[in-house]
Amino acid sequence: MLRWLGYLLLLVLVIAFITSPSEEKFSAFIDTEMKNAACRPYIKHQAYGLFFLKAFSISSVKECKEIKKLKSLQTGTGLKTDVGVPVYGDTHTYLGLFGRFWKL
């Protein structure tokens, strides 16, 4: 019985290595999840595995709530530019395993 359990665990690890999601797939996934945000989210992606093989990844995403417009230092009124400072809000953590992403 223990031998079959070892084989099953080895099979699960091989499948995890083969189907490990990439950072590009996560970026595409999060773009569709947060398409209504004011700007692009801040993404921190970390992949884990053995040697050069990646088994799973954990990604932290900070959601962009708004873009604060720059103000003039002399008058205190908003400048007429499209430049602004993004304001990030909630942080979400995702687990990438077996080719899918789950919110933790």
C-alpha positions as MATLAB code, in Angstrom:
seq = 'MLRWLGYLLLLVLVIAFITSPSEEKFSAFIDTEMKNAACRPYIKHQAYGLFFLKAFSISSVKECKEIKKLKSLQTGTGLKTDVGVPVYGDTHTYLGLFGRFWKL';
ca = [
       0.000    0.000    0.000;
       2.782    2.418    0.918;
       4.553    1.652   -2.355;
       1.472    2.688   -4.387;
       1.170    5.848   -2.372;
       4.786    6.683   -3.260;
       4.111    6.049   -6.945;
       1.014    8.244   -6.768;
       2.999   11.057   -5.131;
       5.707   10.769   -7.788;
       3.069   10.908  -10.543;
       1.515   14.042   -8.987;
       4.947   15.717   -8.832;
       5.683   14.897  -12.487;
       2.312   16.329  -13.534;
       2.990   19.455  -11.441;
       6.352   19.956  -13.179;
       4.827   19.497  -16.638;
       1.837   21.792  -16.101;
       3.548   24.516  -14.072;
       2.054   27.898  -15.070;
       4.405   30.624  -16.280;
       4.612   34.276  -15.301;
       3.220   35.309  -18.699;
       0.135   33.124  -18.195;
      -0.379   34.660  -14.763;
      -0.106   38.180  -16.178;
      -2.733   37.336  -18.802;
      -4.951   35.766  -16.122;
      -4.705   38.752  -13.765;
      -5.333   41.237  -16.596;
      -8.682   39.575  -17.254;
      -9.467   39.395  -13.517;
      -8.735   43.098  -12.891;
      -9.798   44.637  -16.189;
     -11.906   47.307  -14.446;
      -9.013   48.652  -12.346;
      -7.745   52.210  -12.791;
      -4.264   51.003  -13.831;
      -2.238   47.814  -14.081;
      -1.764   45.942  -10.796;
       1.604   45.502   -9.096;
       2.602   41.825   -9.429;
       5.248   39.944   -7.437;
       5.716   36.432   -8.861;
       7.815   33.689   -7.246;
       8.212   30.198   -8.739;
       9.283   27.176   -6.676;
      10.649   23.808   -7.732;
      13.731   21.631   -7.945;
      16.808   22.831   -9.805;
      15.608   24.345  -13.110;
      12.155   22.683  -13.049;
       9.272   24.744  -11.674;
       6.500   22.904   -9.811;
       4.272   25.744   -8.590;
       4.228   29.493   -8.111;
       2.916   31.964   -5.576;
       2.016   35.445   -6.769;
       1.046   38.547   -4.820;
      -1.027   41.187   -6.588;
      -1.707   44.707   -5.359;
      -4.893   46.091   -6.858;
      -4.749   49.632   -8.260;
      -7.594   51.675   -6.795;
      -7.025   55.050   -8.419;
      -4.507   57.360  -10.036;
      -3.860   60.572   -8.122;
      -3.207   63.462  -10.453;
      -0.137   65.583   -9.870;
      -0.675   68.991   -8.326;
       1.252   72.180   -8.777;
       3.429   73.027   -5.792;
       2.783   76.722   -6.195;
      -0.978   76.832   -6.708;
      -2.141   73.462   -5.341;
      -4.331   72.847   -8.361;
      -4.158   69.824  -10.606;
      -1.799   69.874  -13.576;
      -3.182   69.365  -17.066;
      -1.286   66.153  -17.768;
      -2.174   62.487  -17.969;
       0.599   61.651  -15.508;
      -0.337   60.524  -12.029;
       0.719   58.387   -9.095;
      -1.041   55.021   -8.749;
      -2.646   54.275   -5.386;
      -2.617   50.574   -4.551;
      -5.109   48.966   -2.217;
      -5.818   45.357   -1.345;
      -3.232   42.607   -1.782;
      -4.364   39.250   -3.154;
      -2.289   36.051   -3.163;
      -2.625   33.375   -5.847;
      -1.278   29.827   -6.054;
      -0.344   28.561   -9.521;
      -0.451   24.767   -9.695;
      -1.425   22.222  -12.385;
      -1.832   24.973  -14.990;
      -4.434   26.923  -12.967;
      -4.476   29.769  -10.462;
      -6.274   29.714   -7.122;
      -6.863   32.680   -4.855;
      -5.601   32.012   -1.342;
];
